[in-house]
Amino acid sequence: MCTYATTTYKVHYVCVPCRRSSKHPWDGADHLCPYCRTPMVFAGHDFAAPRRRDTSGWTAVAAVLTAGLRYEGFETCGCSRKPEFRPRTSAQVRERRRLAARNGVTDAQALAAHDPYETT
């Protein structure tokens, strides 16, 4: 029997302007940032927040979430796990966006590609 189907896990929500993250139940409700009271963005199950002073890391998080990607590695039931690549620094984001413009792919496809020269 699938253990992930019987257990409810909390997921990560992020406030990029405040550089804060927290875990809440995945219930579809708006979860407000406790500091600025704006709705937090759903980041996924596998989000690992960079340190608050890490400007480059938070720039990468903002780019990934703006592109519509999430930090997910779970299948729908959670049994099989395929870790997905997400850029960790703003330099990786810039490199992937440059290659996306050159190759004619979307930002989401370029940011999700593990190797920036392999966009398929």
N, C-alpha and C positions, 0 to 999 in steps of 0.2 A: 504494500500500500504506500502511496505517496505521502510523505510526511509534510511536504509543503502545502498540500491541499487541505490538511486538517488544522494547520497553524496559521494564524494571522500575523504577518510581520509588519513592522512600521517601515515607512520609506522616508527618504531624505527630501526635505524642502529647503530651498536656498533663497536668501535675500542678498542679491549681488551688491547693491549700493552699500549695505551695512557690512558686507562680508561675513555673514553669519549663516549657519545651517543648523537645522534641527530635524528630529525624526517625529513624524506624526502618523496616525493610522491613515491608510489609503482609503478614504471614504468619499472623495469627490468634493468635500467642503473646502471653502477658502480658509487657508491657515495664514494668519496675519503674523508679520514680524513683530516680536515683542518690543523692538526698539523704535521702529519708524511707522508701525501699524499699516504697512502696505502688504498686499497679498504676496506670499512667498511662491516661488516657482518650483514645480515638481521636478526633482533631479534624478529620481530613480532609486533602485535598490543598492547599487554598487558605488555610490558617490563617496569620494574621499575628499573632504574639504582641505584646500591648502591653508597654510597659516595666514592669519589676518594681515600680516605685513607683506606677504608675497604678492606684489602687484602683478607680476607676470603670470602667476598661477590663476589669479582671479580674472585676469583678462581672458585667459584661455577658457575658463569656466563660462564666462559671459558669452564668448563666441560660440561655444558648443550649444548652450541652451538657446541662444538666439537663432541658431541654425535649425532648431527643432529636434535636436538629438538629446538623448537621455543617457545616463550612466547605468546601463542595464547589461546584465550577463545571464539573466534567467530566461528560460522558456516560460510559457504561460503557466505550467504547473510547477515549475521550479526544479524538476528532476535533472534535466540535463543543463549543463552550464557551458556557455561559449563566451569567454571574456572578449569584450569589444574594446578596440583601441580608441582612446580619446587623447587629444594633445594636452600636455601638462604645462607648457610655457607659451608665451606670446610669440616667441621665435618659431615654434612649430606651427602655430596658427598662421603666421605670415607666410611661411614656406608653402603650406598647403593651399592657401588662398591664391598665391602667385601661380602655382601649378594648375589650380582650378581655372583661372582666367586663361591660361595658356592652352589648356587641353579642352576647354569648353564643357566642363562638368560643373555641377552645382557645388556650393560651399558644403552642404551636408555630406555629399559623397566624398569630397576631398578631405574633410575633417574626420570622417570615419575610416579612411584608408590607413592601414598600418604603415605601409611604405608609401611615401608621397609620390614616388615615381610609378606606382602601380595603382591606378585610379579605377580599375574595373572591379 
